[in-house]
């Protein structure tokens, strides 16, 4: 299965960053934004953006982000990491859509994990005093591919991800009125945020420091389960 020309994407809204220091929004403004973005979606959270103007985005020649990380501080075009990737996990084979010679990849040719599995998502966001409390089950409110990746799926030849999606209850407390941090902080190799769809946000590199979107075989909304069973979206 290949990515359809009519690109589908999840209406993620705002990714709420762990630690709560990324959004300098007044509390009332944040409340209004969250109310709008958590309103029910008529199509189950998946929207057709075929009419979106991609004239400035050549999906056949997206820049390859392999090794684009820094350990010493923020840098344009790079991901600021806590530590150097070194465990070597990830896709076992480069896809034909990756052009290392020119440093690009063709998203329209990339293999996509088959399936359309629906989940019973639970996500509650409420404000109590100076805290914004998130509780849920970490299941997405949109369809996903079938995981673990089946051997009959063409995506399996590139990535044999054995992980499955499963319910996990969680509770996170964030400041109701966050302020911008004085200094940038590096991200870790795990979850760095929560989407309003119920999925977790991971940074854009795989465990080996390669461009995760280019190398990992994901489903139609660039999602894949982590080892812990969380549904993750790579940014």
MDAnalysis code that builds the backbone (N, CA, C; Angstrom):
import MDAnalysis as mda
import numpy as np

u = mda.Universe.empty(705, n_residues=235, atom_resindex=np.repeat(np.arange(235), 3), trajectory=True)
u.add_TopologyAttr("name", ["N", "CA", "C"] * 235)
u.add_TopologyAttr("resid", np.arange(1, 236))
u.add_TopologyAttr("resname", ["UNK", "UNK", "UNK", "UNK", "UNK", "UNK", "UNK", "UNK", "UNK", "UNK", "UNK", "UNK", "UNK", "UNK", "UNK", "UNK", "UNK", "UNK", "UNK", "UNK", "UNK", "UNK", "UNK", "UNK", "UNK", "UNK", "UNK", "UNK", "UNK", "UNK", "UNK", "UNK", "UNK", "UNK", "UNK", "UNK", "UNK", "UNK", "UNK", "UNK", "UNK", "UNK", "UNK", "UNK", "UNK", "UNK", "UNK", "UNK", "UNK", "UNK", "UNK", "UNK", "UNK", "UNK", "UNK", "UNK", "UNK", "UNK", "UNK", "UNK", "UNK", "UNK", "UNK", "UNK", "UNK", "UNK", "UNK", "UNK", "UNK", "UNK", "UNK", "UNK", "UNK", "UNK", "UNK", "UNK", "UNK", "UNK", "UNK", "UNK", "UNK", "UNK", "UNK", "UNK", "UNK", "UNK", "UNK", "UNK", "UNK", "UNK", "UNK", "UNK", "UNK", "UNK", "UNK", "UNK", "UNK", "UNK", "UNK", "UNK", "UNK", "UNK", "UNK", "UNK", "UNK", "UNK", "UNK", "UNK", "UNK", "UNK", "UNK", "UNK", "UNK", "UNK", "UNK", "UNK", "UNK", "UNK", "UNK", "UNK", "UNK", "UNK", "UNK", "UNK", "UNK", "UNK", "UNK", "UNK", "UNK", "UNK", "UNK", "UNK", "UNK", "UNK", "UNK", "UNK", "UNK", "UNK", "UNK", "UNK", "UNK", "UNK", "UNK", "UNK", "UNK", "UNK", "UNK", "UNK", "UNK", "UNK", "UNK", "UNK", "UNK", "UNK", "UNK", "UNK", "UNK", "UNK", "UNK", "UNK", "UNK", "UNK", "UNK", "UNK", "UNK", "UNK", "UNK", "UNK", "UNK", "UNK", "UNK", "UNK", "UNK", "UNK", "UNK", "UNK", "UNK", "UNK", "UNK", "UNK", "UNK", "UNK", "UNK", "UNK", "UNK", "UNK", "UNK", "UNK", "UNK", "UNK", "UNK", "UNK", "UNK", "UNK", "UNK", "UNK", "UNK", "UNK", "UNK", "UNK", "UNK", "UNK", "UNK", "UNK", "UNK", "UNK", "UNK", "UNK", "UNK", "UNK", "UNK", "UNK", "UNK", "UNK", "UNK", "UNK", "UNK", "UNK", "UNK", "UNK", "UNK", "UNK", "UNK", "UNK", "UNK", "UNK", "UNK", "UNK", "UNK", "UNK", "UNK", "UNK", "UNK", "UNK", "UNK"])
u.atoms.positions = np.array([
    [0.845, -1.194, 0.000],
    [0.000, 0.000, 0.000],
    [0.879, 1.242, 0.000],
    [0.551, 2.222, -0.832],
    [1.295, 3.470, -0.889],
    [0.445, 4.603, -0.328],
    [1.086, 5.688, 0.086],
    [0.346, 6.845, 0.575],
    [-0.517, 7.394, -0.548],
    [-1.820, 7.598, -0.336],
    [-2.681, 8.135, -1.384],
    [-2.319, 9.571, -1.695],
    [-2.593, 9.993, -2.936],
    [-2.294, 11.366, -3.316],
    [-3.129, 12.345, -2.513],
    [-4.354, 11.926, -2.152],
    [-5.167, 12.750, -1.267],
    [-4.684, 12.493, 0.151],
    [-3.782, 13.341, 0.604],
    [-3.152, 13.116, 1.896],
    [-4.164, 13.242, 3.024],
    [-4.146, 12.272, 3.937],
    [-4.987, 12.324, 5.119],
    [-4.109, 12.663, 6.307],
    [-4.606, 13.524, 7.171],
    [-3.829, 13.847, 8.363],
    [-4.749, 14.021, 9.546],
    [-4.212, 13.787, 10.722],
    [-4.995, 13.931, 11.937],
    [-5.050, 15.393, 12.336],
    [-6.232, 15.862, 12.719],
    [-6.340, 17.214, 13.242],
    [-5.793, 17.185, 14.656],
    [-4.504, 17.444, 14.760],
    [-3.839, 17.297, 16.046],
    [-4.043, 18.506, 16.938],
    [-4.252, 19.670, 16.330],
    [-4.404, 20.861, 17.147],
    [-3.084, 21.219, 17.800],
    [-3.117, 21.467, 19.083],
    [-1.912, 21.852, 19.811],
    [-1.336, 20.636, 20.502],
    [-0.053, 20.401, 20.329],
    [0.627, 19.366, 21.093],
    [0.999, 19.956, 22.438],
    [0.453, 19.422, 23.514],
    [0.716, 19.983, 24.837],
    [2.016, 19.387, 25.352],
    [3.021, 20.206, 25.530],
    [4.357, 19.720, 25.833],
    [4.482, 19.320, 27.298],
    [5.119, 18.143, 27.539],
    [5.392, 17.723, 28.914],
    [6.200, 18.808, 29.600],
    [5.827, 19.167, 30.813],
    [6.545, 20.197, 31.544],
    [5.834, 21.530, 31.488],
    [5.045, 21.749, 30.440],
    [4.149, 22.892, 30.385],
    [4.791, 24.245, 30.202],
    [6.006, 24.319, 29.660],
    [6.637, 25.629, 29.547],
    [6.733, 26.128, 28.116],
    [6.065, 25.459, 27.191],
    [6.253, 25.827, 25.792],
    [5.261, 26.856, 25.282],
    [4.054, 26.915, 25.856],
    [3.036, 27.824, 25.347],
    [2.828, 28.985, 26.313],
    [3.092, 30.189, 25.851],
    [2.901, 31.363, 26.697],
    [1.540, 31.984, 26.410],
    [0.476, 31.223, 26.661],
    [-0.878, 31.698, 26.412],
    [-1.552, 32.067, 27.723],
    [-2.341, 33.146, 27.740],
    [-3.139, 33.433, 28.922],
    [-4.076, 32.265, 29.198],
    [-4.414, 32.035, 30.443],
    [-5.226, 30.877, 30.809],
    [-6.560, 30.858, 30.083],
    [-7.240, 32.018, 29.986],
    [-8.541, 32.063, 29.318],
    [-8.412, 31.719, 27.844],
    [-7.344, 32.205, 27.205],
    [-7.119, 31.902, 25.787],
    [-6.877, 30.415, 25.595],
    [-6.062, 29.833, 26.462],
    [-5.788, 28.399, 26.373],
    [-7.068, 27.594, 26.538],
    [-7.936, 28.019, 27.471],
    [-9.212, 27.328, 27.671],
    [-10.040, 27.340, 26.391],
    [-10.127, 28.499, 25.735],
    [-10.930, 28.622, 24.518],
    [-10.366, 27.773, 23.385],
    [-9.034, 27.779, 23.241],
    [-8.405, 26.981, 22.189],
    [-8.686, 25.505, 22.398],
    [-8.541, 25.044, 23.635],
    [-8.761, 23.629, 23.931],
    [-10.210, 23.238, 23.674],
    [-11.166, 24.115, 24.037],
    [-12.574, 23.811, 23.797],
    [-12.849, 23.643, 22.308],
    [-12.259, 24.518, 21.486],
    [-12.485, 24.442, 20.047],
    [-11.864, 23.189, 19.446],
    [-10.641, 22.867, 19.878],
    [-9.929, 21.747, 19.272],
    [-10.415, 20.397, 19.755],
    [-11.112, 20.356, 20.898],
    [-11.622, 19.081, 21.390],
    [-13.079, 18.877, 21.018],
    [-13.645, 19.767, 20.207],
    [-15.015, 19.574, 19.735],
    [-15.072, 18.322, 18.871],
    [-16.214, 17.582, 18.877],
    [-16.318, 16.351, 18.082],
    [-16.055, 16.611, 16.608],
    [-15.377, 15.665, 15.957],
    [-15.078, 15.772, 14.538],
    [-15.991, 14.828, 13.776],
    [-16.655, 15.325, 12.746],
    [-17.664, 14.541, 12.041],
    [-17.094, 13.319, 11.355],
    [-15.809, 13.334, 11.013],
    [-15.230, 12.203, 10.288],
    [-14.321, 11.359, 11.170],
    [-14.552, 11.395, 12.484],
    [-13.774, 10.549, 13.372],
    [-12.362, 11.040, 13.597],
    [-12.096, 12.303, 13.279],
    [-10.777, 12.854, 13.549],
    [-9.853, 12.840, 12.360],
    [-10.275, 12.260, 11.226],
    [-9.422, 12.226, 10.049],
    [-10.001, 13.161, 9.001],
    [-9.184, 14.044, 8.472],
    [-9.655, 15.046, 7.527],
    [-8.941, 14.918, 6.194],
    [-9.676, 15.129, 5.130],
    [-9.118, 15.081, 3.784],
    [-8.596, 16.465, 3.426],
    [-7.280, 16.558, 3.203],
    [-6.673, 17.843, 2.876],
    [-6.271, 17.906, 1.409],
    [-7.040, 17.224, 0.551],
    [-6.689, 17.193, -0.864],
    [-6.787, 18.561, -1.515],
    [-7.583, 19.466, -0.900],
    [-7.721, 20.796, -1.476],
    [-6.726, 21.784, -0.876],
    [-5.849, 21.288, 0.006],
    [-4.851, 22.163, 0.627],
    [-3.758, 22.494, -0.385],
    [-3.280, 23.708, -0.356],
    [-2.256, 24.146, -1.299],
    [-0.883, 23.654, -0.854],
    [-0.375, 22.636, -1.543],
    [0.952, 22.102, -1.237],
    [1.981, 22.609, -2.250],
    [1.694, 23.758, -2.881],
    [2.556, 24.244, -3.949],
    [3.978, 24.504, -3.474],
    [4.150, 24.792, -2.186],
    [5.485, 25.061, -1.666],
    [6.124, 23.810, -1.074],
    [5.427, 22.683, -1.108],
    [5.934, 21.450, -0.537],
    [6.045, 20.394, -1.635],
    [7.242, 20.033, -2.006],
    [7.441, 18.971, -2.984],
    [7.564, 17.665, -2.217],
    [6.455, 16.926, -2.123],
    [6.433, 15.699, -1.333],
    [7.313, 14.610, -1.913],
    [7.768, 14.788, -3.141],
    [8.641, 13.787, -3.756],
    [10.110, 14.033, -3.434],
    [10.411, 15.195, -2.856],
    [11.803, 15.527, -2.542],
    [11.896, 16.228, -1.193],
    [11.372, 15.571, -0.172],
    [11.459, 16.132, 1.168],
    [12.878, 15.938, 1.707],
    [13.406, 16.899, 2.463],
    [14.774, 16.766, 2.984],
    [14.891, 15.613, 3.972],
    [15.944, 14.831, 3.835],
    [16.198, 13.694, 4.710],
    [16.900, 14.179, 5.976],
    [16.340, 13.837, 7.132],
    [16.869, 14.364, 8.392],
    [17.797, 13.437, 9.148],
    [18.393, 12.460, 8.470],
    [19.303, 11.537, 9.150],
    [20.448, 12.291, 9.827],
    [20.654, 12.008, 11.118],
    [21.757, 12.622, 11.849],
    [21.581, 14.096, 12.154],
    [20.392, 14.636, 11.906],
    [20.163, 16.062, 12.132],
    [19.786, 16.313, 13.594],
    [20.758, 16.160, 14.463],
    [20.518, 16.449, 15.872],
    [21.737, 17.147, 16.464],
    [21.501, 17.847, 17.555],
    [22.569, 18.535, 18.263],
    [22.456, 18.206, 19.743],
    [23.584, 18.173, 20.430],
    [23.611, 17.880, 21.865],
    [24.032, 19.094, 22.684],
    [24.374, 20.173, 22.003],
    [24.951, 21.331, 22.695],
    [24.026, 22.537, 22.774],
    [22.873, 22.468, 22.133],
    [21.954, 23.599, 22.170],
    [21.112, 23.640, 20.911],
    [20.047, 24.446, 20.912],
    [19.165, 24.515, 19.747],
    [19.885, 25.018, 18.508],
    [19.511, 24.463, 17.356],
    [20.108, 24.840, 16.082],
    [19.068, 24.660, 14.994],
    [18.903, 25.647, 14.136],
    [17.891, 25.595, 13.087],
    [18.090, 24.369, 12.197],
    [16.998, 23.624, 11.979],
    [17.059, 22.449, 11.127],
    [17.508, 21.186, 11.840],
    [17.735, 21.269, 13.155],
    [18.208, 20.137, 13.940],
    [17.302, 19.919, 15.153],
    [17.372, 18.717, 15.725],
    [16.633, 18.407, 16.946],
    [17.620, 18.394, 18.111],
    [17.301, 19.139, 19.140],
    [18.155, 19.256, 20.320],
    [17.852, 18.085, 21.258],
    [18.776, 17.118, 21.353],
    [18.576, 15.896, 22.123],
    [19.333, 15.914, 23.449],
    [18.811, 15.140, 24.406],
    [19.487, 14.988, 25.694],
    [20.761, 14.158, 25.556],
    [20.698, 13.120, 24.727],
    [21.849, 12.226, 24.576],
    [21.895, 11.665, 23.161],
    [23.031, 11.161, 22.771],
    [23.242, 10.648, 21.425],
    [22.481, 9.339, 21.208],
    [21.719, 9.210, 20.109],
    [21.023, 7.949, 19.814],
    [22.048, 6.839, 19.605],
    [21.755, 5.645, 20.169],
    [22.754, 4.593, 20.042],
    [22.224, 3.171, 20.149],
    [20.906, 2.977, 20.321],
    [20.471, 1.595, 20.521],
    [20.219, 0.839, 19.217],
    [20.205, 1.545, 18.064],
    [20.182, 0.865, 16.779],
    [18.865, 0.271, 16.337],
    [17.780, 0.459, 17.098],
    [16.497, -0.100, 16.671],
    [15.864, 0.768, 15.591],
    [14.874, 0.216, 14.915],
    [14.183, 0.959, 13.866],
    [14.003, 0.097, 12.637],
    [13.690, 0.730, 11.526],
    [13.489, -0.003, 10.275],
    [14.759, -0.769, 9.906],
    [14.573, -1.980, 9.392],
    [15.719, -2.840, 9.080],
    [16.252, -2.643, 7.670],
    [15.489, -1.945, 6.828],
    [15.880, -1.797, 5.426],
    [15.417, -0.444, 4.908],
    [16.284, 0.223, 4.149],
    [15.899, 1.494, 3.540],
    [14.930, 1.249, 2.391],
    [13.879, 2.053, 2.325],
    [12.917, 1.935, 1.239],
    [13.417, 2.594, -0.034],
    [12.813, 2.204, -1.161],
    [13.208, 2.760, -2.453],
    [12.883, 4.245, -2.558],
    [12.074, 4.748, -1.646],
    [11.690, 6.163, -1.663],
    [12.777, 7.064, -1.066],
    [13.820, 6.462, -0.488],
    [14.896, 7.238, 0.128],
    [16.042, 7.420, -0.861],
    [16.430, 8.669, -1.075],
    [17.525, 9.004, -1.987],
    [18.651, 9.624, -1.159],
    [19.523, 8.778, -0.637],
    [20.594, 9.272, 0.227],
    [21.593, 10.132, -0.531],
    [21.790, 9.836, -1.806],
    [22.759, 10.598, -2.602],
    [22.391, 12.073, -2.660],
    [21.084, 12.345, -2.754],
    [20.627, 13.733, -2.834],
    [20.040, 14.241, -1.522],
    [20.039, 13.372, -0.498],
    [19.555, 13.794, 0.810],
    [18.071, 14.090, 0.855],
    [17.257, 13.296, 0.123],
    [15.812, 13.512, 0.091],
    [15.074, 12.178, 0.183],
    [13.748, 12.267, 0.372],
    [12.907, 11.071, 0.264],
    [11.566, 11.458, -0.343],
    [10.947, 10.471, -1.007],
    [9.692, 10.681, -1.725],
    [8.547, 10.122, -0.888],
    [7.822, 10.997, -0.212],
    [6.751, 10.565, 0.680],
    [5.610, 9.888, -0.073],
    [5.417, 10.248, -1.342],
    [4.305, 9.680, -2.112],
    [4.559, 8.227, -2.502],
    [5.799, 7.758, -2.407],
    [6.133, 6.374, -2.763],
    [6.312, 5.487, -1.534],
    [6.271, 6.081, -0.366],
    [6.577, 5.338, 0.853],
    [5.505, 4.300, 1.181],
    [5.941, 3.117, 1.603],
    [5.020, 2.067, 2.033],
    [4.302, 2.507, 3.305],
    [3.023, 2.175, 3.406],
    [2.202, 2.551, 4.558],
    [1.606, 1.288, 5.164],
    [1.573, 1.222, 6.483],
    [1.003, 0.059, 7.166],
    [-0.485, -0.047, 6.850],
    [-0.922, -1.234, 6.439],
    [-2.316, -1.463, 6.075],
    [-3.229, -1.461, 7.303],
    [-4.529, -1.363, 7.035],
    [-5.522, -1.505, 8.099],
    [-6.236, -0.214, 8.433],
    [-7.387, -0.355, 9.065],
    [-8.167, 0.781, 9.558],
    [-8.859, 0.334, 10.840],
    [-8.118, 0.416, 11.936],
    [-8.597, -0.041, 13.237],
    [-9.133, 1.150, 14.023],
    [-10.339, 1.010, 14.576],
    [-10.957, 2.089, 15.348],
    [-10.822, 1.804, 16.842],
    [-10.705, 2.881, 17.625],
    [-10.449, 2.751, 19.055],
    [-11.455, 3.557, 19.873],
    [-11.628, 3.163, 21.128],
    [-12.487, 3.896, 22.054],
    [-11.591, 4.816, 22.878],
    [-11.405, 6.020, 22.370],
    [-10.476, 6.961, 22.999],
    [-11.131, 7.693, 24.164],
    [-10.324, 7.954, 25.184],
    [-10.774, 8.746, 26.331],
    [-9.714, 9.792, 26.641],
    [-10.102, 11.052, 26.612],
    [-9.194, 12.138, 26.968],
    [-10.009, 13.262, 27.589],
    [-9.676, 13.604, 28.814],
    [-10.362, 14.676, 29.527],
    [-9.348, 15.738, 29.916],
    [-9.687, 16.993, 29.644],
    [-8.827, 18.114, 30.021],
    [-9.657, 19.061, 30.875],
    [-9.242, 19.271, 32.102],
    [-9.983, 20.164, 32.982],
    [-9.023, 21.061, 33.754],
    [-9.537, 22.217, 34.104],
    [-8.730, 23.171, 34.849],
    [-9.179, 23.200, 36.301],
    [-8.214, 23.043, 37.204],
    [-8.475, 23.116, 38.633],
    [-7.458, 24.063, 39.255],
    [-7.929, 25.247, 39.616],
    [-7.030, 26.234, 40.186],
    [-5.952, 26.625, 39.203],
    [-4.695, 26.472, 39.602],
    [-3.584, 26.844, 38.725],
    [-3.057, 25.657, 37.932],
    [-3.827, 24.560, 37.886],
    [-3.399, 23.362, 37.171],
    [-4.347, 23.040, 36.019],
    [-3.794, 22.486, 34.950],
    [-4.585, 21.916, 33.868],
    [-4.308, 20.416, 33.895],
    [-5.343, 19.626, 34.130],
    [-5.176, 18.193, 34.370],
    [-5.678, 17.395, 33.173],
    [-4.816, 16.517, 32.667],
    [-5.155, 15.654, 31.544],
    [-5.230, 14.210, 32.032],
    [-6.319, 13.542, 31.729],
    [-6.456, 12.122, 32.033],
    [-6.991, 11.419, 30.797],
    [-6.632, 10.168, 30.622],
    [-7.105, 9.435, 29.452],
    [-6.561, 8.032, 29.407],
    [-6.758, 7.383, 28.254],
    [-6.323, 5.990, 28.109],
    [-5.290, 5.797, 27.004],
    [-4.792, 6.898, 26.443],
    [-3.740, 6.878, 25.419],
    [-4.146, 6.145, 24.142],
    [-5.437, 6.012, 23.904],
    [-5.908, 5.453, 22.641],
    [-6.358, 6.604, 21.748],
    [-6.059, 6.562, 20.453],
    [-6.392, 7.675, 19.560],
    [-7.872, 7.716, 19.199],
    [-8.360, 8.912, 18.859],
    [-9.761, 9.056, 18.456],
    [-9.913, 8.970, 16.938],
    [-8.906, 8.446, 16.264],
    [-8.927, 8.292, 14.814],
    [-8.477, 6.877, 14.463],
    [-8.789, 6.397, 13.267],
    [-8.355, 5.052, 12.871],
    [-6.833, 4.959, 12.763],
    [-6.306, 3.771, 12.998],
    [-4.876, 3.509, 12.838],
    [-4.688, 2.307, 11.923],
    [-3.444, 2.055, 11.570],
    [-3.127, 0.845, 10.837],
    [-3.179, -0.357, 11.771],
    [-2.979, -1.551, 11.223],
    [-2.991, -2.782, 12.024],
    [-1.583, -3.091, 12.521],
    [-1.437, -3.124, 13.838],
    [-0.154, -3.428, 14.469],
    [-0.335, -4.584, 15.442],
    [0.691, -5.456, 15.604],
    [1.990, -5.458, 14.929],
    [1.836, -5.562, 13.406],
    [2.869, -5.139, 12.691],
    [2.816, -5.176, 11.234],
    [2.787, -6.626, 10.769],
    [1.806, -6.945, 9.951],
    [1.645, -8.312, 9.462],
    [2.720, -8.660, 8.430],
    [3.118, -9.926, 8.407],
    [4.104, -10.374, 7.421],
    [3.571, -10.251, 5.998],
    [2.241, -10.215, 5.849],
    [1.639, -10.094, 4.522],
    [1.563, -8.646, 4.044],
    [1.879, -7.708, 4.924],
    [1.857, -6.281, 4.595],
    [3.153, -5.929, 3.868],
    [3.066, -5.188, 2.764],
    [4.287, -4.827, 2.037],
    [5.237, -3.991, 2.885],
    [4.700, -3.329, 3.918],
    [5.544, -2.518, 4.795],
    [6.480, -3.375, 5.642],
    [6.128, -4.651, 5.830],
    [6.888, -5.541, 6.712],
    [8.318, -5.759, 6.229],
    [8.534, -5.728, 4.930],
    [9.882, -5.986, 4.411],
    [10.871, -4.892, 4.801],
    [10.351, -3.723, 5.190],
    [11.218, -2.615, 5.580],
    [11.297, -2.448, 7.100],
    [10.207, -2.753, 7.782],
    [10.128, -2.502, 9.221],
    [9.243, -3.572, 9.854],
    [9.810, -4.390, 10.725],
    [9.067, -5.486, 11.353],
    [8.598, -5.103, 12.760],
    [8.095, -3.902, 12.906],
    [7.663, -3.409, 14.217],
    [6.729, -4.417, 14.895],
    [7.164, -5.022, 16.031],
    [6.349, -6.040, 16.702],
    [5.391, -5.470, 17.744],
    [5.401, -4.145, 17.913],
    [4.615, -3.526, 18.979],
    [3.130, -3.447, 18.629],
    [2.300, -3.453, 19.652],
    [0.854, -3.347, 19.474],
    [0.331, -2.144, 20.249],
    [-0.860, -1.684, 19.879],
    [-1.497, -0.555, 20.555],
    [-2.370, -1.103, 21.679],
    [-2.248, -0.545, 22.865],
    [-3.074, -1.013, 23.978],
    [-3.409, 0.134, 24.930],
    [-4.494, -0.035, 25.637],
    [-4.976, 0.988, 26.561],
    [-4.035, 1.133, 27.751],
    [-3.765, 2.397, 28.127],
    [-2.954, 2.695, 29.301],
    [-3.492, 3.965, 29.943],
    [-3.933, 3.863, 31.166],
    [-4.480, 5.022, 31.857],
    [-3.348, 5.967, 32.263],
    [-3.596, 7.265, 32.175],
    [-2.573, 8.225, 32.566],
    [-3.215, 9.475, 33.153],
    [-2.407, 10.224, 33.880],
    [-2.818, 11.506, 34.455],
    [-1.605, 12.424, 34.425],
    [-1.767, 13.613, 33.863],
    [-0.688, 14.593, 33.774],
    [-1.200, 15.929, 34.281],
    [-0.416, 16.594, 35.116],
    [-0.767, 17.922, 35.604],
    [0.196, 18.943, 35.005],
    [-0.369, 19.994, 34.397],
    [0.412, 21.062, 33.786],
    [-0.029, 22.401, 34.363],
    [0.822, 23.411, 34.290],
    [0.389, 24.739, 34.727],
    [-0.768, 25.232, 33.859],
    [-1.783, 25.829, 34.481],
    [-2.915, 26.355, 33.713],
    [-2.510, 27.584, 32.913],
    [-1.507, 28.287, 33.386],
    [-1.052, 29.498, 32.713],
    [0.459, 29.419, 32.508],
    [0.906, 28.607, 31.552],
    [2.348, 28.402, 31.363],
    [3.038, 29.645, 30.827],
    [4.303, 29.743, 31.098],
    [5.118, 30.841, 30.578],
    [6.315, 30.253, 29.841],
    [6.869, 31.031, 28.936],
    [8.012, 30.558, 28.156],
    [9.223, 30.359, 29.062],
    [9.936, 29.266, 28.841],
    [11.146, 28.998, 29.611],
    [12.239, 29.988, 29.216],
    [13.129, 30.304, 30.150],
    [14.215, 31.235, 29.868],
    [15.254, 30.615, 28.941],
    [15.387, 29.292, 29.014],
    [16.361, 28.598, 28.177],
    [15.709, 27.398, 27.510],
    [16.182, 27.051, 26.324],
    [15.673, 25.879, 25.624],
    [16.121, 24.610, 26.339],
    [15.275, 23.601, 26.325],
    [15.598, 22.319, 26.942],
    [15.630, 21.235, 25.868],
    [16.541, 20.269, 25.973],
    [16.587, 19.187, 24.989],
    [15.420, 18.228, 25.180],
    [15.070, 17.506, 24.123],
    [14.016, 16.503, 24.216],
    [14.644, 15.132, 24.414],
    [13.859, 14.219, 24.976],
    [14.362, 12.861, 25.172],
    [13.930, 11.977, 24.013],
    [14.203, 10.690, 24.125],
    [13.873, 9.760, 23.047],
    [12.472, 9.183, 23.188],
    [11.767, 9.554, 24.258],
    [10.411, 9.062, 24.465],
    [9.381, 10.115, 24.120],
    [8.263, 10.090, 24.846],
    [7.179, 11.036, 24.586],
    [7.601, 12.450, 24.964],
    [7.282, 13.404, 24.094],
    [7.590, 14.806, 24.380],
    [6.322, 15.655, 24.427],
    [5.167, 15.051, 24.176],
    [3.926, 15.808, 24.219],
    [2.716, 14.916, 24.030],
    [1.539, 15.503, 24.199],
    [0.275, 14.786, 24.048],
    [-0.584, 15.525, 23.036],
    [-1.126, 14.809, 22.063],
    [-2.044, 15.414, 21.106],
    [-3.469, 15.366, 21.650],
    [-4.290, 16.269, 21.165],
    [-5.684, 16.279, 21.583],
    [-6.467, 15.120, 20.979],
    [-5.830, 14.355, 20.111],
    [-6.449, 13.141, 19.577],
    [-6.243, 11.959, 20.514],
    [-5.381, 12.115, 21.528],
    [-5.084, 11.028, 22.453],
    [-3.747, 10.370, 22.204],
    [-3.119, 10.653, 21.066],
    [-1.818, 10.067, 20.752],
    [-0.693, 10.861, 21.407],
    [0.449, 10.209, 21.563],
    [1.635, 10.882, 22.081],
    [2.465, 11.419, 20.926],
    [3.222, 12.469, 21.196],
    [4.127, 13.039, 20.206],
    [5.548, 12.605, 20.545],
    [6.256, 12.083, 19.544],
    [7.671, 11.766, 19.678],
    [8.461, 12.724, 18.789],
    [9.756, 12.871, 19.063],
    [10.552, 13.732, 18.190],
    [10.762, 13.047, 16.838],
    [11.355, 13.749, 15.892],
    [11.408, 13.285, 14.511],
    [12.496, 12.292, 14.161],
    [13.212, 11.761, 15.158],
    [14.290, 10.808, 14.881],
    [13.956, 9.431, 15.439],
    [14.451, 8.384, 14.778],
    [14.268, 7.047, 15.330],
    [15.378, 6.762, 16.337],
    [15.413, 5.542, 16.868],
    [16.366, 5.210, 17.926],
    [17.814, 5.239, 17.461],
    [18.017, 5.240, 16.144],
    [19.377, 5.290, 15.601],
    [19.773, 6.693, 15.151],
    [18.881, 7.665, 15.350],
    [19.180, 9.032, 14.947],
    [18.862, 9.322, 13.496],
    [18.073, 8.438, 12.854],
    [17.671, 8.660, 11.468],
    [16.313, 9.359, 11.419],
    [15.987, 9.914, 10.266],
    [14.700, 10.565, 10.046],
    [13.594, 9.514, 10.183],
    [12.801, 9.613, 11.252],
    [11.801, 8.581, 11.531],
    [10.702, 8.534, 10.478],
    [10.266, 9.690, 9.988],
    [9.203, 9.709, 8.981],
    [9.679, 9.062, 7.685],
    [10.948, 9.234, 7.355],
    [11.492, 8.663, 6.127],
    [11.721, 7.160, 6.243],
    [12.193, 6.696, 7.395],
    [12.617, 5.302, 7.528],
    [11.551, 4.375, 8.114],
    [10.890, 4.789, 9.180],
    [9.911, 3.908, 9.816],
    [8.679, 3.744, 8.935],
    [8.148, 2.534, 8.868],
    [6.894, 2.349, 8.141],
    [5.755, 2.598, 9.115],
    [4.994, 3.639, 8.829],
    [3.923, 4.093, 9.699],
    [2.586, 3.941, 8.988],
    [1.509, 4.274, 9.686],
    [0.205, 4.185, 9.034],
    [-0.106, 5.495, 8.309],
    [-1.337, 5.653, 7.849],
    [-1.690, 6.789, 6.993],
    [-1.613, 8.134, 7.691],
    [-1.542, 8.143, 9.032],
    [-1.427, 9.412, 9.758],
    [-0.064, 9.520, 10.440],
    [0.945, 8.858, 9.863],
    [2.329, 8.826, 10.361],
    [2.400, 8.369, 11.809],
    [1.548, 7.408, 12.162],
    [1.537, 6.876, 13.514],
    [2.108, 5.470, 13.576],
    [2.623, 5.112, 14.748],
    [3.163, 3.775, 14.981],
    [3.214, 3.549, 16.487],
    [3.024, 2.321, 16.976],
    [3.067, 2.101, 18.422],
    [4.492, 1.980, 18.950],
    [4.707, 2.510, 20.143],
    [6.005, 2.375, 20.794],
    [6.075, 1.026, 21.501],
    [7.230, 0.712, 22.047],
    [7.416, -0.547, 22.760],
    [6.466, -0.650, 23.940],
    [6.131, 0.506, 24.532],
    [5.239, 0.522, 25.693],
    [3.774, 0.383, 25.306],
    [3.478, 0.390, 23.989],
    [2.102, 0.234, 23.544],
    [1.373, 1.531, 23.295],
    [2.095, 2.663, 23.375],
    [1.477, 3.954, 23.110],
    [1.382, 4.196, 21.607],
    [0.300, 4.854, 21.176],
    [0.212, 5.289, 19.792],
    [0.995, 6.578, 19.673],
    [2.011, 6.606, 18.812],
    [2.872, 7.773, 18.715],
    [2.814, 8.378, 17.327],
    [2.851, 9.696, 17.283],
    [2.910, 10.439, 16.034],
    [4.266, 11.118, 15.970],
    [4.983, 10.910, 14.875],
    [6.306, 11.512, 14.728],
    [6.177, 12.890, 14.127],
    [6.843, 13.880, 14.758],
    [6.756, 15.259, 14.281],
    [7.984, 15.621, 13.468],
])
